[in-house]
Amino acid sequence: MKKFGVIFFVLMGLLISQQFATKASAEVNNEVVNVKLQNYLGNKSSISVEVNGKYIVDNDRQAISGSGYTIKVEYGVLNLYKGTTFIKSYGSTFSMHPVKYGTDHFVTIQGMKYTGVFTFVVESGKYVRPINSLLIEDYVKGVTPREMHGTWNVNTLKAGTLAARTYAMRHAGKTMVDTQANQVYGGFTWYDNSNRAVNETNGEVLKFGSRYAETLYYSSNGGMMLSNTNTYGTPLYAYFTKKQDPYDIQSGKNTNWSYSIKKQQISMIGRDLSKPELWWNSVSEADAAFIKNLKSTLIGTQIASNSDIRIINVTGINFKTSFTAEDLLTGYVDIEYYRKKTDTNQFIKDTSGKLQKHTLRYEDRSNDIRSLVGSYTMKSPYVKSVTADSDKFTVNGGGFGHGIGMSQWGAYVMGNQGIPYQDILSYYYPNTSIVKESYNYTSVKMNEVSASIASPQAANTPITITADAVGGYDKLYRFYVQEGTEWKLLQDYSTKSTYTWIPKAGGNYKFSVHVKDKYSAKDYDAYSALSYSILSNVDMKSVEADKQSPQAAGASIKVTAEADGGKEKLYKFNLLKDGKWTVVQEYSSKNSYDWKPSESGDYKFSVHVKDVGSSKSYDDYGVLDYKISGKITSPVVMKNVSTDKSSPQLTNTAIQISANAEGGTTKLYKFNIYNGKSWEVAQNYSTKSTYAWKPSTAGSYKVSVHVRDQLSTKSYDSYKAFDYKITASSSGQFGTPISFESIVPDKASPQFANTSIKVTANAKGGTSKKYKFWVSKDGGAFVRMQDYSASNVYNWKPVTAGNYRINVHVKDQESTKSYDVYKVIDYKVTSGQVIVQNVKTDLLSPQRMNTAVHVTANATGGDSLLYKFNIYDGTKWTVLKEYSPEKTLKWVPVKSGSYKFSVHVKDVKSSKAYDHYGVMFYNVTK
């Protein structure tokens, strides 16, 4: 096996162990894995892209094929180039998919091959970050030969494949990275043996009960498998135990290791303990790296944070070497040291004026001491013995990695001995079972293809065709139309499920819409069709006037044309008189003409109509003959208007109104009624001189009847009006007197500012009541919040604290008073105390150095909150971000250690240093 592979096994084991120490995420079946590519790519503002086969850009359906493409981040957006030619700017993200999912279509990014779907995003404002989405089986084909060598024995590779697949399924729904942070993924660089291992175990995962197992693995264990309790002190898992591993021993890899620590770290010969300032900064400890890490751990915990120390002697080292599966492996280091205060530069001395020697024992988990020593020096937490001679301590151990779960070198030996992968997994993960997952994939199904407007429509009408499909992971749609016997592609595969069609000619059409999963290797997964008809002929239906012929000269007459068909119709009005045609209104979308003839005679209208897209002079036409007579000789006069029942009457009484007029030729009557607010036409002009009125609401009404001759050009020739009262009861009054019962808020006083409060006024009596709402704050003037209306509810949301008074006026709609009754209530609004509810992170502790962690403080109360983020690294407090409205901080730790966050929160109007604060502890590993 190559050296890089061995190193990675250890790193992967270290990393996964940290995830193991946190609570496992909910198990989700998902066949698609999203992988952020950064392991081989690094951070680049420009990347080279080569496409084998053909890809389609989802944003604009542009086809990409061949070499020479470059994606660059320029001024914060992604730009695509072909050679030096700029193609397009795509903003902060764009995606592309293969025309068919599979190995015939793949992408090479900076020399690395990848298959599947891609999304490119701008990261940190300046880097191109590809995200590769692919089916889990193809993802595992890219992982297995990177976690083990792709040419190893198939049984060993199968064991590694199940571990990788189980890890992916356990973390389904998350975006993976192609580094040790999750699993190393090498894209479309596959090997026959590893492919065979994946194909022959398709869908198989390792489970403990109903949950995915935590499939931890490492390089080697030195002949001793450790339990999770041994290494981390967590409750013992049933499938992690301590036992001898003869297969790992047979591999001969890292069976034994040792390292030494000097007893004397600094020689004090010739150094003046009364004047340490003369030599303090010129000396360093013998085991510098280990001592540096040890100091970082001790200062701020067992040693005061304002300390600078020199460790002169290591007086003892020991580790637990005899243990059971339930024991935590621990160790200790005894030291002697001198101390100086960093805040005052004062050396700590004894009563004689010489440096005071301090002693201390540091005890911790063996695995944590391993981190201090260095994971490539102390290769595992498994220590076999500790020896000492005159000048040093020597620690002897075995294995490489955390020692929990599967030894990759042990699995290598087992596979070479012909042991099946099921037995390899059973050996390293006892009490688990192999389960074949179905991934719960739902096939793509087309429900229907529909149009935004029903068939038929006119030519040139925009029609949106929509495909409704279900199933799959990410669907693509392709639109065809059949014109006659020929099928035409309208829109190639894209994520867009609609197509806007503008037909140019009439006829019968048929649409076919194909749908497929973005990860499908088929040409299409399902399809559906839709038939549609387009109207081609405009047909004139009628030409009519709003007044019957004849009419008198000077009358206002509206001539209206009605036509069917077409998309958008245009009308042209022509008028014939005395044998001469005149265009009185050119083509426009207006289908009516307002005509006021000044001379008597015989007229003829010819109205042309055509579609807006027609090239003809007209598509159809219609005619209207009309006669204009002379002036009216006898004026129309209204003699009287009467009712069959005298005023007042009760509501819902049938009342007959009769009008009597003289003169004119043919008289037309119009009945109008005023209800106290507005005039309404109860019955428009007709020859009918009576109107049956049945009022449903009490009140004082006015009735006005207009009369005119049918040849009159006036709005009326004569009229008469009268008053009429409608009552709600036999007493003739507007109901009973109004009385105010209560004002009820839906939330009791007091409430916090910005609380939504529903204020309801309850009154009785009257016929139809109106309500007006006022509010006064802190003894100030009342402000009208809601004018008179029929609503007895006001939705109030006070934005500031204070002592309020709510005043509601009520009156009957017929009342002439400013109000009939009113009521006032008091209401108190407070700001609310600022309280920090919690401080949380998006990634659970611990995490590795240089991992981006988002810290969020959640607080309540106040009007407008400000947040200040502080951190203590074991030595000093540092302000990470001063007060701002932002409650989330992005933190990227560059050093390992135990950290403490303190987030101060205060209202923007507060004069305090802070109103409240919350704390959180977080551990960072290497």
Helices and strands as residue ranges (DSSP letters): H 3-20, E 32-36, E 46-57, E 63-74, E 77-82, E 85-89, E 93-98, E 106-109, E 112-115, E 117-123, E 127-135, H 136-147, H 154-170, E 175-177, H 192-200, E 204-208, E 211-212, E 217-218, E 224-225, H 228-232, E 243-244, H 246-251, E 257-262, G 276-278, G 280-282, H 288-298, E 307-319, E 330-341, E 358-365, H 366-373, E 383-388, E 392-397, E 406-407, H 408-416, H 421-428, E 433-436, E 445-451, E 457-458, E 463-470, E 475-483, E 486-494, E 498-501, E 507-517, E 526-535, E 539-545, E 551-552, E 557-564, E 569-577, E 580-588, E 592-595, E 601-611, E 620-629, E 637-643, E 649-650, E 655-662, E 667-674, E 679-686, E 690-693, E 699-709, E 718-727, E 739-745, E 751-752, E 757-764, E 769-777, E 783-789, E 793-796, E 802-812, E 821-830, E 835-841, E 847-848, E 853-860, E 865-872, E 877-884, E 888-891, E 897-907, E 916-925
